[in-house]
Amino acid sequence: MSPDVFSDQARELGLKTSLIERLISPYKTDDHISDSSNLIVLHQNYRSHPDILCFPSEIFYAGMLEAASNPSQPRHPTIPPLTFHSVTGEEEFQQNLGSYRNLAEVDEVVSMVQKISSTWPDEWGAYEPNQICVVAPYYYQV
């Protein structure tokens, strides 16, 4: 996820750019790496399932990122391991929580969690709510 920067001054200073983007930018020209002699790039990932790594490998690593883990978790029979949902809505700041929220996104997250929990595969073992992890840009939405 890219950093959420709400300060105009911070954005002007380049803080809206993620650390990895800042580190790689001296080597990039027109979305191609021009000088890779001094560039260190991750080639093996031991933390993520191979099905999840396909996307970042193709989009950010030109297909060079490989899954080095030995996954024991079988895939869900109908839900892909990585999905993107396009949701429109309006961001609102929740003063009491110090967090933004987008209720349309909240509804989509709730719907997806309900879908996963109601179609929990037997080979995953007994369903426990704490086995589902939600990653969202705003604390309120998690």
C-alpha positions as CSV (number, residue, x, y, z in Angstrom):
1,M,0.0,0.0,0.0
2,S,1.2,3.4,-0.8
3,P,1.5,5.9,2.1
4,D,-1.6,8.0,2.7
5,V,-0.3,11.6,2.9
6,F,-2.9,14.3,3.7
7,S,-0.5,17.2,4.1
8,D,0.1,19.3,0.9
9,Q,3.6,20.3,2.2
10,A,4.5,16.7,2.9
11,R,3.3,15.7,-0.6
12,E,5.4,18.5,-2.2
13,L,8.4,17.1,-0.3
14,G,7.9,13.7,-2.0
15,L,6.6,11.9,1.1
16,K,3.6,10.5,-0.9
17,T,6.1,8.1,-2.6
18,S,6.7,4.8,-0.9
19,L,10.2,3.9,0.4
20,I,10.6,1.2,-2.3
21,E,9.7,3.7,-5.0
22,R,12.2,6.2,-3.7
23,L,14.9,3.6,-3.5
24,I,14.4,2.3,-7.1
25,S,13.7,5.6,-8.8
26,P,17.4,6.5,-9.6
27,Y,17.5,3.3,-11.7
28,K,14.3,3.7,-13.6
29,T,13.5,5.4,-16.9
30,D,10.1,5.0,-18.5
31,D,9.1,2.0,-16.3
32,H,12.3,0.1,-17.2
33,I,15.3,-0.4,-15.0
34,S,18.2,1.2,-16.9
35,D,21.2,0.4,-14.7
36,S,20.8,-2.7,-12.6
37,S,24.4,-3.1,-11.7
38,N,24.0,-1.4,-8.3
39,L,20.3,-2.4,-7.7
40,I,19.5,-5.0,-5.1
41,V,16.1,-6.7,-5.8
42,L,14.3,-9.3,-3.8
43,H,14.2,-12.6,-5.8
44,Q,12.8,-15.1,-3.3
45,N,9.9,-14.6,-0.9
46,Y,9.5,-17.0,2.0
47,R,6.4,-15.5,3.6
48,S,3.7,-15.5,0.9
49,H,1.8,-18.2,-0.9
50,P,2.9,-18.7,-4.5
51,D,-0.6,-17.8,-5.8
52,I,-0.4,-14.5,-4.0
53,L,3.0,-13.6,-5.3
54,C,2.1,-13.9,-8.9
55,F,0.7,-10.4,-9.0
56,P,3.6,-8.5,-7.3
57,S,6.1,-10.5,-9.2
58,E,4.6,-9.5,-12.6
59,I,3.7,-5.9,-11.7
60,F,6.7,-4.8,-9.6
61,Y,9.5,-7.3,-10.2
62,A,9.3,-8.1,-14.0
63,G,8.5,-11.7,-13.2
64,M,11.7,-12.2,-11.2
65,L,10.1,-12.7,-7.7
66,E,9.8,-16.4,-6.8
67,A,7.9,-18.0,-4.0
68,A,10.4,-19.9,-1.9
69,S,7.8,-21.2,0.7
70,N,6.3,-24.6,0.8
71,P,2.6,-23.9,1.1
72,S,0.6,-26.4,3.1
73,Q,-2.6,-24.4,3.0
74,P,-4.9,-25.6,0.2
75,R,-6.6,-22.9,-1.9
76,H,-10.2,-22.0,-1.4
77,P,-12.3,-23.8,-4.0
78,T,-14.1,-20.8,-5.4
79,I,-12.5,-17.6,-4.0
80,P,-9.1,-16.6,-5.5
81,P,-6.2,-16.0,-3.1
82,L,-5.8,-12.4,-4.2
83,T,-8.7,-10.2,-5.4
84,F,-9.2,-6.5,-6.0
85,H,-12.6,-4.8,-5.7
86,S,-13.5,-1.5,-7.2
87,V,-15.8,0.4,-4.8
88,T,-17.0,3.9,-4.9
89,G,-18.0,5.9,-1.9
90,E,-17.1,8.9,0.2
91,E,-14.3,9.1,2.7
92,E,-15.3,10.5,6.1
93,F,-13.0,11.4,9.0
94,Q,-14.1,9.8,12.3
95,Q,-12.8,12.3,14.9
96,N,-13.4,10.0,17.9
97,L,-11.3,7.3,16.3
98,G,-8.7,9.5,14.5
99,S,-9.4,7.5,11.3
100,Y,-11.1,7.8,8.0
101,R,-13.7,5.5,6.8
102,N,-15.6,4.8,3.5
103,L,-18.8,3.0,4.3
104,A,-19.0,1.5,0.8
105,E,-15.6,-0.1,1.3
106,V,-16.7,-1.3,4.8
107,D,-19.8,-3.0,3.2
108,E,-17.5,-4.7,0.6
109,V,-15.2,-6.0,3.3
110,V,-18.1,-7.3,5.4
111,S,-19.6,-9.0,2.4
112,M,-16.2,-10.7,1.5
113,V,-15.6,-11.8,5.1
114,Q,-19.2,-13.3,5.2
115,K,-18.6,-15.1,1.9
116,I,-15.3,-16.6,3.2
117,S,-16.7,-17.7,6.5
118,S,-19.9,-19.2,4.9
119,T,-17.9,-21.2,2.4
120,W,-15.0,-22.2,4.7
121,P,-13.5,-25.4,3.2
122,D,-13.5,-28.6,5.4
123,E,-9.8,-29.1,4.6
124,W,-9.0,-25.9,6.4
125,G,-10.3,-27.3,9.7
126,A,-12.8,-25.8,12.0
127,Y,-13.7,-22.2,11.3
128,E,-12.6,-19.6,13.8
129,P,-13.3,-15.8,13.1
130,N,-9.7,-14.9,14.0
131,Q,-8.4,-16.9,11.1
132,I,-9.5,-14.2,8.6
133,C,-7.2,-11.2,8.4
134,V,-8.5,-7.9,6.9
135,V,-6.0,-5.4,5.5
136,A,-7.5,-2.0,4.8
137,P,-6.0,1.5,4.6
138,Y,-8.1,2.8,7.5
139,Y,-8.2,1.5,11.1
140,Y,-12.0,2.0,11.3
141,Q,-12.6,-0.3,8.3
142,V,-10.6,-3.2,9.8
